[in-house]
Amino acid sequence: MSTASTQLPEGRYGPSADERADRKLKVIGGVLGVALLVLVGWFAYYYVGGNKISAEVITFSASDSAVKVHLEVRKDTDASGYCTLRSQSADGGEVGRADFRFDQHSSRIDKVVTLRTTARGTTAELLGCHAD
């Protein structure tokens, strides 16, 4: 004697619960994957092309009450904005911080700025530049 099969005939009653769950997970995974790609693309665009002004510290010299910083600023010709500089003492404490504006109609600006300090600064750090 043979035993009767307990499985339903293939395809007769529609997809099984496991197949429906697999399809749901695939759709959810696809939507989340697309959302992640959009987010990464947005961050990449902002990081690469979103900032219209950037700068670099070329050199600096310090005295007891100020730090002179030579900056090279690169920006769009019509852009205006500011760069933030700070200086720290030998023990790591911040002794000066200031914003310097760059409104000139030029794409490259070499400028020496003076950052006033409360004590002798040993560093000149560019914290960032921001377009208006």
C-alpha positions as CSV (number, residue, x, y, z in Angstrom):
1,M,0.0,0.0,0.0
2,S,1.1,3.5,-0.7
3,T,0.6,6.5,1.4
4,A,-1.3,9.6,0.1
5,S,0.7,12.7,-0.6
6,T,0.0,15.5,1.9
7,Q,1.3,18.3,-0.5
8,L,-1.1,20.3,-2.6
9,P,-0.9,20.0,-6.4
10,E,1.8,22.4,-7.8
11,G,0.3,25.7,-9.0
12,R,-3.3,24.8,-8.4
13,Y,-4.1,27.1,-5.4
14,G,-1.8,30.0,-6.2
15,P,1.6,30.9,-4.6
16,S,2.4,29.6,-1.2
17,A,2.8,31.8,1.9
18,D,6.6,31.4,1.6
19,E,6.6,32.6,-2.0
20,R,4.5,35.6,-1.1
21,A,6.9,36.5,1.8
22,D,9.9,36.1,-0.5
23,R,8.3,38.5,-3.0
24,K,7.6,41.1,-0.3
25,L,11.1,40.9,1.0
26,K,12.5,41.4,-2.5
27,V,10.3,44.5,-3.1
28,I,11.3,46.0,0.3
29,G,15.0,45.2,-0.4
30,G,14.8,46.9,-3.8
31,V,13.1,50.0,-2.4
32,L,15.7,50.3,0.4
33,G,18.5,49.8,-2.1
34,V,17.3,52.5,-4.4
35,A,16.8,54.9,-1.4
36,L,20.4,54.2,-0.3
37,L,21.7,54.9,-3.7
38,V,19.8,58.2,-3.9
39,L,21.2,59.2,-0.4
40,V,24.8,58.3,-1.4
41,G,24.4,60.2,-4.6
42,W,23.1,63.3,-2.8
43,F,26.0,63.3,-0.3
44,A,28.5,62.8,-3.2
45,Y,27.1,65.7,-5.1
46,Y,27.2,68.0,-2.1
47,Y,30.7,66.9,-1.2
48,V,32.2,67.2,-4.7
49,G,30.2,70.0,-6.3
50,G,28.1,71.7,-3.6
51,N,30.8,73.9,-2.0
52,K,31.5,77.0,-4.1
53,I,34.4,78.2,-2.0
54,S,37.5,76.4,-0.6
55,A,40.8,77.5,0.8
56,E,44.2,76.2,1.9
57,V,46.6,77.5,4.5
58,I,49.9,78.1,2.8
59,T,51.9,79.3,5.7
60,F,51.5,81.1,9.1
61,S,53.6,83.0,11.6
62,A,52.7,83.6,15.2
63,S,53.4,86.3,17.8
64,D,52.2,86.8,21.3
65,S,48.9,88.4,20.3
66,A,48.2,87.4,16.7
67,V,48.8,84.8,14.0
68,K,49.3,85.9,10.4
69,V,47.9,83.3,8.0
70,H,48.6,83.2,4.2
71,L,45.4,81.7,2.6
72,E,44.9,80.6,-0.9
73,V,41.2,80.8,-1.6
74,R,39.5,79.2,-4.7
75,K,35.9,80.0,-5.5
76,D,33.5,80.6,-8.3
77,T,34.0,84.1,-9.8
78,D,30.6,85.4,-8.7
79,A,30.6,83.6,-5.3
80,S,31.1,85.3,-2.0
81,G,31.6,83.7,1.4
82,Y,33.8,83.3,4.4
83,C,36.4,81.0,5.8
84,T,36.8,80.2,9.5
85,L,40.3,80.0,11.1
86,R,41.4,79.1,14.6
87,S,44.6,79.0,16.5
88,Q,45.6,76.8,19.5
89,S,48.2,77.3,22.1
90,A,51.0,74.7,22.9
91,D,48.7,73.0,25.4
92,G,45.9,72.6,22.9
93,G,43.6,75.3,24.2
94,E,41.9,77.5,21.6
95,V,43.3,81.1,21.7
96,G,41.7,82.6,18.7
97,R,38.9,82.0,16.1
98,A,37.6,84.3,13.4
99,D,35.7,84.4,10.1
100,F,37.2,86.1,7.1
101,R,35.1,87.3,4.2
102,F,36.0,86.9,0.5
103,D,33.8,88.9,-1.8
104,Q,36.3,89.7,-4.6
105,H,35.3,88.9,-8.2
106,S,38.1,86.5,-8.8
107,S,38.4,82.7,-8.9
108,R,41.7,82.6,-7.0
109,I,42.7,84.9,-4.1
110,D,46.0,84.9,-2.2
111,K,45.6,86.8,1.0
112,V,47.4,87.2,4.3
113,V,44.9,87.6,7.2
114,T,45.6,88.4,10.8
115,L,43.9,86.3,13.5
116,R,44.0,88.0,16.9
117,T,44.8,85.7,19.8
118,T,44.5,85.8,23.6
119,A,47.9,84.1,24.0
120,R,50.7,82.9,21.8
121,G,49.2,80.6,19.1
122,T,51.2,77.7,17.8
123,T,48.8,76.6,15.0
124,A,46.7,78.0,12.3
125,E,43.8,75.7,11.3
126,L,41.3,76.2,8.6
127,L,38.0,74.9,9.9
128,G,36.1,75.4,6.7
129,C,34.7,77.8,4.1
130,H,31.0,78.5,3.4
131,A,29.4,80.3,0.4
132,D,26.6,82.8,1.0
